[in-house]
Amino acid sequence: MTRAVVLLSGGLDSATVLGLAREQGRECFALSLRYGQRHAAELDAAARIARTLGAARHEIVDLDLSRFGGSALTDASLAVPERPGAPGTIPVTYVPARNTIMLAVALGWAEVLQAGEIHFGANAVDYSGYPDCRPAFVAAFEQLANLATKAGIEGRPIHVRTPIIDMPKAAIIREGVRLGIDYSATVSCYQADEQGRACGTCDACRIRREGFAAAGLADPTRYRQPPR
Amino acid sequence: MTRAVVLLSGGLDSATVLGLAREQGRECFALSLRYGQRHAAELDAAARIARTLGAARHEIVDLDLSRFGGSALTDASLAVPERPGAPGTIPVTYVPARNTIMLAVALGWAEVLQAGEIHFGANAVDYSGYPDCRPAFVAAFEQLANLATKAGIEGRPIHVRTPIIDMPKAAIIREGVRLGIDYSATVSCYQADEQGRACGTCDACRIRREGFAAAGLADPTRYRQPPR
């Protein structure tokens, strides 16, 4: 069985990626990062999802990026915006180099596991303009991965799979529903409460809500209060 | 003053890189990783070196790679070899993706600090054949860095400087001596004891000892017992 490390945030996208990898018969090693994000609810969600979708193992790695700050997700003094930013701008919820760091940790684990794949739920359609979600970034990381590792230079390349990168949110949701994923167990909100209930106002909530609407499906998200 | 994040392991090479960066007038932010290595002595050394050489700040970031294992440096059940491996092989002291992870964390901090440079003490001459010490790896990381970050895509590129990558160990040592670096305070050994005293037999000890000999300088390394 092909082994894959699957980056699992606890949100909707990465849960779908794990579901797809399992459907393809991969032995999945789910990896989450406790990087100093505002809430632990998404990590609780990741653990639930890993179990439900049959990951062989789930690791939550600690790496505290809040000591550096520079993002509304890791610095409590920066507010999470309630409205989308201007087109072409990168919002303050961008965490400097976070996806590079997560992929790098995944790469280390993949090499030890002799896994030939890293599955990464980046999306470049319905997203917030983050630089480290674009296909060019992923391609550059894959190139780096095979120069960086013993596996790579010995001819056992490690591929970065991004099965949902070109899909609108509605299409991702339809895939997940087809796979039987319970999206009420996922947490996308940037500022969920301890029970994982979403704010309904941040960019992540907005994109997710619009995705369910576009898919013509009821939104199973648990909100703290009915969204406006 | 140009800001630079300097990767500082506590060994001879990265201490020299920090000394060179300070000589060039950089405001230096030293970064070390507690990744589950066999001993903490090199991190104590890093803290001393950062202070002595005038780093503006020194951060030790925790990221436990020993949960993944796969290297003699992070897995106590794998012995550190006492002899060099066959030419062209990568020794068991290679830590999967470690330098990629360290550079990724440095990238995140550099972006928050608005530092335009990461200084990295990779060496591709007197080294152990690690894939993530070669110029091609460094070039690929720099390319990735500027696709991955807001700074990069907004035209504030982050450069990876590797001032000693092409230097034989003896030349590095001569540079450090010129800068007044006290190499007795650095720890290169893979299995130093708690006081930072070197084993004298591992690959890192051998390369370092041969470097002092080739430079025609007395070896100030503190050994547990006189090297064979």
Contacts between the chains, C-beta under 8 A, distances in Angstrom:
chain1	res1	chain2	res2	distance
A	59	B	67	6.5
A	61	B	63	6.7
A	61	B	64	7.1
A	61	B	67	7.5
A	62	B	62	6.5
A	62	B	63	7.2
A	62	B	64	7.1
A	63	B	61	6.7
A	63	B	62	7.2
A	63	B	63	4.6
A	63	B	105	7.2
A	64	B	61	7.2
A	64	B	62	7.1
A	65	B	108	6.1
A	67	B	59	6.6
A	67	B	61	7.6
A	68	B	108	6.0
A	68	B	109	4.9
A	68	B	112	4.7
A	68	B	113	8.0
A	69	B	112	6.1
A	70	B	108	8.0
A	70	B	111	6.8
A	70	B	112	3.4
A	90	B	150	4.7
A	90	B	153	7.9
A	90	B	154	8.0
A	94	B	150	5.8
A	95	B	108	7.6
A	96	B	107	7.4
A	96	B	108	4.4
A	96	B	109	7.8
A	96	B	111	3.8
A	96	B	112	5.4
A	96	B	149	6.4
A	96	B	150	7.2
A	96	B	151	8.0
A	97	B	104	5.7
A	97	B	105	7.5
A	97	B	107	4.3
A	97	B	108	3.4
A	97	B	111	6.1
A	97	B	145	8.0
A	97	B	148	6.1
A	97	B	149	6.2
A	98	B	108	6.9
A	99	B	148	7.0
A	100	B	104	4.4
A	100	B	107	6.1
A	100	B	108	7.5
A	100	B	144	6.8
A	100	B	145	7.6
A	100	B	148	4.6
A	101	B	101	7.0
A	101	B	104	4.3
A	101	B	105	5.9
A	101	B	107	8.0
A	101	B	108	6.2
A	103	B	104	7.8
A	104	B	97	5.7
A	104	B	100	4.4
A	104	B	101	4.3
A	104	B	103	7.8
A	104	B	104	4.2
A	105	B	63	7.2
A	105	B	97	7.5
A	105	B	101	5.9
A	107	B	96	7.4
A	107	B	97	4.3
A	107	B	100	6.1
A	107	B	101	7.9
A	108	B	65	6.1
A	108	B	68	6.0
A	108	B	70	7.9
A	108	B	95	7.6
A	108	B	96	4.4
A	108	B	97	3.4
A	108	B	98	6.9
A	108	B	100	7.5
A	108	B	101	6.2
A	109	B	68	4.9
A	109	B	96	7.8
A	111	B	70	6.8
A	111	B	96	3.8
A	111	B	97	6.1
A	112	B	68	4.7
A	112	B	69	6.1
A	112	B	70	3.4
A	112	B	96	5.4
A	131	B	147	6.6
A	131	B	148	6.0
A	131	B	149	6.0
A	131	B	150	6.0
A	131	B	152	6.9
A	131	B	153	5.0
A	132	B	147	7.9
A	132	B	148	4.7
A	132	B	149	7.5
A	134	B	147	7.3
A	136	B	147	5.4
A	137	B	144	7.3
A	137	B	147	4.6
A	137	B	148	5.5
A	140	B	140	7.3
A	140	B	143	5.6
A	140	B	144	4.3
A	140	B	147	5.0
A	140	B	148	7.7
A	141	B	144	5.8
A	141	B	148	7.9
A	143	B	140	5.6
A	143	B	143	7.9
A	143	B	144	7.9
A	144	B	100	6.8
A	144	B	137	7.3
A	144	B	140	4.3
A	144	B	141	5.8
A	144	B	143	7.9
A	144	B	144	5.2
A	145	B	100	7.6
A	147	B	131	6.5
A	147	B	132	7.9
A	147	B	134	7.3
A	147	B	136	5.4
A	147	B	137	4.6
A	147	B	140	5.0
A	148	B	97	6.1
A	148	B	99	7.0
A	148	B	100	4.6
A	148	B	131	6.0
A	148	B	132	4.7
A	148	B	137	5.5
A	148	B	140	7.7
A	148	B	141	7.9
A	149	B	96	6.4
A	149	B	97	6.2
A	149	B	131	6.0
A	149	B	132	7.5
A	150	B	90	4.8
A	150	B	94	5.8
A	150	B	96	7.2
A	150	B	131	6.0
A	151	B	96	8.0
A	152	B	131	6.9
A	153	B	90	7.9
A	153	B	131	5.0
A	154	B	90	8.0
